[in-house]
Every structure is written in C-alpha cells, then in structure tokens.
Amino acid sequence: MNQTIKVQTGGLKKIRNIDERLVSYNVEMTEVTGGTFWKAYTPEQIAGTEEFPPVKDFSEMGKLMQVYPPVDLYEENIRKYAKALGSVYVRVSGSWATDTYYDFDGHTNGVIPKGYRAVLTKEQWNGVLDFVKAVDAKLLISVSNCTGDHVDGKPWTPEQAKLLFDYSKEYGVPISAAEFMNEPNVLQMTPPAEGYGAKEFGRDQDTFFHFLRENYPEVLLVGPCACADTFGGGDIEMGDVLPMIPTEELLSHCKEEMDVFSYHCYVGLSERGASVGGHWDAKDALSEPYLAAASRAARNYGTIRDKYCPGAQMWVTESADAGLGGNTWASTYMDVIRYADELGSFATVTDGIIFHNTLASSDYGLLDHETHLPRPIYWLTYLWNQVMGTEVYDSGEEVREGAHVYVHSRRDGKPGYAYVVINNSKTDTTLVEIPGDGEVYLLDAETLRAPQLRVNGQVVTPEDGLTAIEANQVQKGILEISPASVAFIVVCP
C-alpha cells in the first residue's frame, strides 16, 4: 500500500550537530604491508546464481583467505575517488595491525621477528602518510599487541608505538587519534600472552593512553574498539559463535579516560561464516529487523559510553553489511539501502564517525579491489557528502517499511533541509509531497544485485560518474519514490 510523506521547509526540531567527517573509511594494515585477506566471491556468487560452499567452523576459515600484495596508495583511481569524498578520517588497523612490527630503518631485512606476522617498512608507511595528506584526511591507528610485544609474558611497553608516532609527526602527517588494539573482546582467540584477559588488557591500554597523554597530548584516545556485544544475525548472541569478553568487563579494568568511545558494527556474518550462525539471507536484506541492527547497536553501545565516558563522541571504527569480508551482495546495489539507513539513523542517536570497512579491499570495499573503480555504495557515500550537512533534525516521521526519513541541513550551507528518504519496500511506491522548488537525486538499480546503480534513471559508470551526476529539478507536487530506492531531496524555504 502506497504511503505519503510530507517534506517540510522549516520549523523542524534540531537534534544535534554531527561530525563533518561522519562518513570515513578503513585502509586495513594487511593492505599496507601485504598479507592475508578474504578471497573474492565469484561473479556467479555475487549474482546470486551460485551457492557459496559452506565451511564447518572457524577452524576452516583459512581456506577462505588468500595472500594479497600491498595496495598502491599512489594509484590514480584510488587517489581520485578517495579525494572526491572530501575530508574524512582514515583508519589503519584491523587484526593484521595487532601483529605488525615497525621497521623504519630496514634492520630486519624483511625477516619477520619472532612473535609477529608482518613487517611495516618506512616506504609502506610513507605511502599511507602521503595518501592521508593528498585526500585531506586525519589518521586513526591501532598498535601492535601480540606475543612479540610480551617477551616472557611481560606487560606491553610503548617502544614500538613510539616509532610510529615520532616518524609520522616528523614526516608532517601526525597521527590524530589512536586505539590500543583491534577488537580486544575476542583476544582470547589469539592471546598476546599466556593467561592474557580483560585485566591485562586494561593494564596495557592504560599504559598506552598514559604514554600518549605524556608525549602526544594532541592525539585523541579512542577505545575500547569493542565488538560482539550486539549482533544482528537472527536470535543468536556473538558469544555463542566466538569466545568473547563483554565490553563492560574490559572497561572495568581501565583507569585512563577515553576521549572517544569506539565499537564495530556488522549486521551479521557473511556467507563465509554462515555455517556457524549469525548470517542473514539476502531475502531479508531490506527488512525492518535487518536495517534496525545498526541503530540498535548504537543505542546499546551508547548506554555503555554514557557510563564510562559520558558526553564523548562514538566512533564506529569498522562498519559494513557483514563481518568476514562482506556478503555476496556487498558489492552490489542491494547494500546501498543498508548503508544509507545506518548513516541516517546513527546521526539521530549520537554524534560521531562511521568508518566503512574498507576503502578498497574485499567485497565490502567502496572501491573494487583490482580496478579501484567505484561500487554502488561508493556513489551513496559520495552523494551523502555532497548533499547532507552537519545539523541533524527530527523528521517527524516514524520509521516504518517504505519510509525511513532523515533530515539534515544542506551541505552547501544554504537555508532549507536535505532529506534522505529510503523506501525499503520491495513492492510499494512511497509518495513524497514537495511544498515548492527543490532538487532530487533518486538512487535505484535494474535489480537489487546489479553491479551499478542509477541516479535519476541514468546508470552511473565509473568513467564519468564524478561529472555526470546531476540533480533533477522538482517543483511543488508529488514525487514518487519507487520500491527499493533512496532519494536525496534538497528543499529551501
């Protein structure tokens, strides 16, 4: 059944201001040094015509990974499309960062020291710093906390971290923010030392944060890089799938205050982990429960944030449709609906930043791993940063199927509002009553699993997308939002 939404040109209640770098992304450490990451799906699996072969449990996950060479952050496409997104935060972290040794003087000769699994060279880190500078970004990192950092089981010490912070500052691209380690909730899977748990994590994060406050007071302290407390995959809890430590237990052992509360938000596990639970079927990818997972995580983690660092921003330092490299549909139009709703709903809950995982790696990357050309979700991200401002308003519309409505100020600073209207119904059109002149960008696709999206009926191709995307002018009247589509609507008083 069709429903009608009324767009307003003024008088809406303001909720908050949101960080201008709300839309940010990850470049995984494994991309920087080269290393293992998820094997790409086949074209048939992406199209939904070939079933993904299941694995028995997490012990077989290695079969689903492969070794990749370092990413070239000087490559023309990756620079061009990253820069077009505007000012962002770039996070260099991931599980690989937890085991990486920093060698900026070449003394290892490429031989990985005992207790680590990768070496970061000066040339590789220069590539990151040059990239961050070129795209007008700020840099968030996490540091190593592995067996190589705990010789004979001793506590973590900051000598390695100091190399990274000092070199970056001397190079002219200082690190702006730092987490201690990636996903400490699941550190029991690969503990840094025998008997290492929440108490030891709290001790070592305190050491790291105290070190930063004493030596680099300008760096934001971000943590605890939580994961797994909330999970979207049906009725299961993450603790049923992985050995985990609740975030509150981790924080109960931490004394140094954080500037920013951070967590990870994946709606579930991809087909790669479907056999162990927590996977959503593609038929549910536009459903209300699926779309509600991200806002539920923000509210739940917000409660923890309010207890341990009230008033702080929340950063989702990894976010995508599914953990373990993304679902088979992550690189298609289908994921545009989810990410548009996550951005909109997050801004109504809290101020902060969402780091999409990743910029250009695996199936959930904004850019294709091989060509560095945009996927559909890139264009959603690009348009968000072109249209949506930093002031957030109450739309006055209840979130419901076919009508997820979010309102911000205009990115161009002119009077009026920028609306995002998400029609997640697969069958019904949503009608929008426009009170006067405005502009619209309507995003849809030929099919949900299409590798390209359309803007106002025109397929956006990588070759001309940055110059070819234009708004349609609309006048007072009724605008039809077709099923499974997203509309950016800009109006003025």
N, C-alpha and C positions, 0 to 999 in steps of 0.2 A: 504494500500500500504506500503510495507516494505521500510525503510529508513536506511541510513548508517551513522554512527558516526565514526570519526577518533580519536583514542586515541593518545595523544602526550606524549613524554618522556622528554620534556624540552622546555624552551622558552616561557612558558605561563606567562601572566601578573599577578603579585601578587596584590590582592585586599587589604588584611589586615591580621592581626593575630586575632584569635578568642580565647576566654577564654577556658582553658583546661577543665573547668567544665561546658561546654556548655550543656551537657546532664545531667540534675539534676531532682529532683522529690519532691513531697509533701508527707508528712505524716499529714493528717488532724488532727486538735485538737480534733475533735469528736472521732477519733480513739484512741487518747491518754487517754482521760477521760472516754470514752464510751458515747454514745449518738445517736441521730438520724442521719441516712443517707439513701441513696436511696435503696429501695428494689431491689433485683437482678431480672433480667429478667428470664423467664422460658426457658428451653432448646429449646422449640419449637419457642419461640420468637427470640432467638439467631440464630436459624437455618433459620429463615425467613418463617416458615410454619404456624405461628400463629400470627395474628394481635394483636398489643398492644392496649388494651382498652383505648380510649381517656378520658381525664378529661375535664371539662367545661372550667376552667380558673385557675389562680394561687391560688385562694382560696381553691381549692381542692387538691393542691399538697401534703398536709399532708397525704392523702390516699396512696401516693406512697412511703412513707418513713417508716422505722421501727427503733427500738432501737437496737443498737449493743453493745456488751461488749467491754471493752478496748482491743486494739491489743496487742499481746505479742511480743514485740520487741527483746526478747531474744530467740525466737523460731528459731530452727536450719535452716529451709529453708529460712526464711526471712533474716537472717543474711548472709547466704551463697550466695544467689543470689544478695543481695544488695552489698555485698563486691566485687563480681565479676565485677560489673560495674565500679569499680575504684573510683578515687577521684571525689566527687560531692558536691553540696550544698543540704542540706535537709531543706525544708521549713515546719515549723509547724504553720499553720494558718487556713484559712477557716472561714466561717461565724460563726462557733462554737467558735472560738478563741475570737471573739468580745464580747462574753458574759460569759467568763470564769473567775472565781475568783481563785486566787492563795492562797492555804493554805498549807504552808510547815511545820507548827508546830502542825497541827491537831486540831486547836481550834474550827473549825466548827462542828467537829464530823460528817461530811458527810452531814450536813444540808446546802443546798444552800442558801446563803444570798440573801436578797431581791434585786431585780434588775438584778440578774444574772440567768443563767440557767445551770451552771455546776461548779464543783469544781475540780481544779487540785491539786493533792496531791504530796508530796515530792517523794513518791515511783514511781508514774507515771512519774514525770519529770526526776527522776534518770534513768528510762528506756530509755527515749529519749536521754539523755546525754551519757549513756553507748553505745547506738546504734550509735550515731554520731561518737563517738571515735572509735568504733570497725570497722566501714566501711570507716574510713579515710575521713570524711566529714567535712564541715563547716556548721554552723547553722544560718538560717534566720528565724525570728519570726515576728508576729504582736501581738499587745497587745489588751487588752480589752478596749472598748469604748462603754458602754451601759448605761442604766438608773442607774445601780448600781454605776457607776463612776461619776454620775451627780446628787448627792443628792440635792434636792430643785432646780434643774436646773443649778447648779454651773458649772464653767468650769472644764475640765478634769485636774486631778493632777497626778503626777508620782509615788505616794507611792506604788501602786500595782506593777507597772512595775519595780521599784527598787528591789523588792523581787526577781523577775525572773532573772534580770541581775546579782545581787550580788550572788545569790545562784549558778548560772551556773558558774560564774567565780571562786568562792570558790571551786566548785566541780572539777575544772580543765578542763572544756569544755566551754569556754566563748562563748557568742553569738557573731557572726561575723558581722551580718547585721540585720537591723530591718526596717519593715514597720510600720506605725502607726496603721491603721485599714484595714480590708479586704473590698475591693470594696465600697469605700465611694460614688461612683456615685449613688448607689441605697440605700443610708442610709435612704431615705425618707420612705422606706417600713417599717422599724423598727427604727425610730429615737431615738438616745440616750437621747434626752430631748425634751420637747415641743419647737417647733419653730427652731429646730436644722437644719442648712443647710450649704451651702458652706462657708459662713463667719465663722461660728462656727467651722467647720472642719479645716479651715486654721489656726484659733487661736490655736486649740488644737494640731494640727500636729506641729506647731511652738514650742509649749511648750514641746512636746515630743522630738523633734530634738534638741532643746536648752539643755534640760536635758541630752541627750546623749552626746552632744559635751562637756559639762561641766564635766561629770562624767565618760564617757566611750568613749574617743576620737578615740579609735581604731575601733569602730563599724561603719560600712557603713550605711549611711542614705538612705533608699530606699523608693521611692514613685512616684506617689500617690496611687499605687495599683489600677490602673484605669481599668474600664471595660465598655463595651457597646457603646463606640464611633464608633466602626466599627463592622459590623455584617455580617455574610456570608449567612444567610438564605434567599435567593431569594432577592426580592426588598424591603423588609421591613426594617425599622430602629428600633433599640432596644427601642428607646423612644416610639414607637408605642405599645410595649409589656409591658414595665415596666416604672414607674416613675423614671426619672434619671436626674442627674446633669452633664452637659458636663465637661470633664476633664479640659478644659481651664478655666472654671468658678471656679472650685475647686482651681486650681493653682494660679488664680489671687488674691486669699486671703492669699497665703502662702508667708512668707518672708524668712524663713530659707532655704538655698540652699540644694538640694539633691545631694548625691554622685552618685546615680543610679536612672534612670527613670524606673518605673515598670508598667506593664499592664497585663491584662488577655486576652487570645486568645482562644476562642471556635469558631469553624466554624459555629455553629448554635445551636439550642436547640434540645435535643433528642426527641424521641417519647413521652417521658413523658410530654413534653410541646408542642407537635405538634399542638394541637388544638388552641393555642394562636398565632401560626405563628413562622417563623424562623427555620423550620425544613427542612432538605434535605432528599430526598428519597434515598434509598440505590442504586437505579439505577444510581444516579448521583455521587456516592462516589469516582469515578475515573476521573470525568470530569474536564476539564480545569477550569471552574468557581469555582468549589469546592476546588480544590487544590490551586487556586490563592488567596483564602481568607486570609491565614496566612501571605503571603508576602505582601499583600495589607495592612493588619493591621500593619505590621512592618514599612512600609513606611509612613503610616498615623500618627502613634504614633511617628515615628522618626521626623516628622515635628514639633510636639508639644515638643518633647525632645529638639530639636535644639533651640527652642525659650526660654525654661525655664531652661535647664541645658545643654548647648552645650558641646559636647565632652564627655559626660557621656556614660557609657555602658547602654544598655537597657536589662532589665530582664523581660522575660515573666513568671511571678510568678505563673500562672496557665495556662496550655495548655492541650487540649485534643480534640477529634473529636467533642464533643458536650457538652454544659452545661447541668445540671440536670442529672449527673451521667453517661453520655455517651450513644451512640446509641445502638441498639440491636446488631450491628455488631462490637462494640468497642473491644470485647474480641476475635475477630476472625482475620484471616489473612487480611481481607479487609482493616483494619486500618493501616497496615504496609506501604502501598503506601502513605497515607497522611502524616504520621509522618516522613518518610524518606524525603519527599519533603519539609516539614516545616523546618527540620534541615538544609537541603541544601540551601534553599532559604534565610533563616534568616541570615546565615553566609555571604551571598553576600550583604546583606543590612546593617548590623551593627555588632559590637562586643557585646557580652553579654552572657546570660544564658537562657535556656528554662527549666522551672520546669514542668515536666509532672505531671498531676493530675490523678491518685495518684500512690504511690508505690504499695499498696496492698488493695485498697478499691474500691468498686463499680465496674461497668462493664468496666470502662476505666482504671483500675489498671494494672500496668505492671505485677503484680503477682495476682494469684487468691486469693480472699478474704479468702476462707476457708482453702485451702491447702498451700497457699503461693508458689505454683509452677508457673513457667513462662508461660505467654501467648505469642502468636506470636510477639506482639510488643516489648516484653522484648528482644527477640533474635535480633531484628533490633537494639535496643539500645545497647545491648552487642557488636555486631559486629561493630557498629559505633565507639565505644570507643576502640575497638581493632585495627581498620584499619585507621580511619581518624585522621590526625594530626591537628595542630592548625594554620597552614598557609593556607590561602584561595586564590585560583586562579580563574581567568576568564577562563571558559571552552572554550569560543569562539563559543559556540553553543546556538542558540536561543531556549528558552523554548517553546516547542510545544508538541502536543499529541504524545506520544510514545518516546519522547526524552527530558526528564528533566535531565540535565547533570551538576554535581557539582564536583569540583576538589579541593582537599586539599593536603598538604604534607602527607607523610607517618607517621603513629603513631610511627613506630619503629625508626624514625629518619634517615633512610637510604635515599640516593638520589632517586629521582623519585617522582611519584604522586600516590595518592589514589583517584580513581574515584568512584562516585556513579552515576549509570545510571538507571533511573526509566522509565520503559515502562508502561505507564498508559493506553495504548490502550488495549481494550478487545479482539481485533481480529487480529492485525498485529504484526509480529515479527520485532524487531529492530536489525540491524546488526552493530556490533562494529568491526572496523578494528584495530587489535592489531599489533603494529610495531615490537614486539620482545617478549622475555620471560616475563611472569608475573603470577599472581595468581588471581583467581576469586572465589567469594562466590555468587552464584546465589540463590536468595530467591524467592520461589513461593509456591503454595499450590494446592491441588487437586481441591478445589473450593474456591471462594472468601470468603465464610463463614466458611471455615474449621477452627477447633479449634487448629490446629497445622500447622506449616509451614515446608517447606523442604529447606534444604541447599544443593545445588548441587545434587538434586534429592533424598536426604535421609531425611526422616521425623525426625525432631528433637524432641526427647522425653525429658521430664523434668528430668528423671532419669540419662541420660547420656549426656545431651546437652553440658555441660561445657567442657567435654573432647572429645566429638565425633565430634565437628565441625572442619572440616579441609578444607583448600583451595584446589581447583583444579588447577593444574599447566597448564598454557596455553602457546602456542608458537605463533610466528608470523602467522597471518592469520585472519579469520573471526570468531567472536564469536556471536552466536545467543542469543538474549535476548527475551525470549518468552513473549507473551502478559501477562499483569498484573503481572509483576515481577520486582524485584530490584536486581541489580548486583553491588557488590563491586569489583572493578578491581584495582589491585596494579601492577604498572609497574616501571621499573628502566631504566636509560639511557643505 
